[in-house]
Amino acid sequence: MELHNAGREDPGFHQRRIDLCEQFLHRFAAGDSLLVEHMRRALASSCFDSGDRNRGDALFKQWLTADPRWGWGWIGW
């Protein structure tokens, strides 16, 4: 959340948030589903914030196709 807030002042923090989320998901994707869902949403949202709308759309579409009942995914998208 703090990297998102920092990105409002310095857009370079969007990429740092993307990197953090990708590393987390690479290591812990099989872990706690709620935490993984939050990190997925943060990753896709950060893609939008950094100007990469295509990647943000693709990530949300992929995850929501796999789990169409993920309410926070729909809200984030």
For each residue, the residues with C-beta under 8 A, 3 or more apart:
1: 4 5
2: 5 6
3: 6 7 13 14 16 17 20 46
4: 1 7 8 13 14 17 42 45 46 49
5: 1 2 8
6: 2 3 9 10 13
7: 3 4 10 11 12 13 14 17 46 49 50
8: 4 5
9: 6 13
10: 6 7 13
11: 7 14 49 50
12: 7 15 16
13: 3 4 6 7 9 10 16 17
14: 3 4 7 11 17 18 46 49 50
15: 12 18 19 46 50
16: 3 12 13 19 20
17: 3 4 7 13 14 20 21 42 43 46 49
18: 14 15 21 22 43 46 47 50
19: 15 16 22 23
20: 3 16 17 23 24
21: 17 18 24 25 39 40 42 43 46
22: 18 19 25 26 43
23: 19 20 26 27
24: 20 21 27 28 39
25: 21 22 28 29 36 39 40 43
26: 22 23 29
27: 23 24
28: 24 25 31 32 35 36
29: 25 26 36
30:
31: 28 35 36
32: 28 35 36
33: 36 37
34: 37 38
35: 28 31 32 38 39
36: 25 28 29 31 32 33 39 40
37: 33 34 40 41 70 72 73
38: 34 35 41 42 72
39: 21 24 25 35 36 42 43
40: 21 25 36 37 43 44 59 63 73
41: 37 38 44 45 72 73 76
42: 4 17 21 38 39 45 46
43: 17 18 21 22 25 39 40 46 47 59
44: 40 41 47 48 55 56 59 60 63 76 77
45: 4 41 42 48 49 56 76
46: 3 4 7 14 15 17 18 21 42 43 49 50
47: 18 43 44 50 52 53 55 56 59
48: 44 45 51 52 53 56
49: 4 7 11 14 17 45 46
50: 7 11 14 15 18 46 47
51: 48
52: 47 48 55 56
53: 47 48 56 57
54: 57 58
55: 44 47 52 58 59
56: 44 45 47 48 52 53 59 60 77
57: 53 54 60 61 77
58: 54 55 61 62
59: 40 43 44 47 55 56 62 63
60: 44 56 57 63 64 73 76 77
61: 57 58 64 65
62: 58 59 65 66
63: 40 44 59 60 66 67 70 73
64: 60 61 67 68 70 73 74 77
65: 61 62 68
66: 62 63
67: 63 64 70 73
68: 64 65
69:
70: 37 63 64 67 73 74
71: 74 75
72: 37 38 41 75 76
73: 37 40 41 60 63 64 67 70 76 77
74: 64 70 71 77
75: 71 72
76: 41 44 45 60 72 73
77: 44 56 57 60 64 73 74
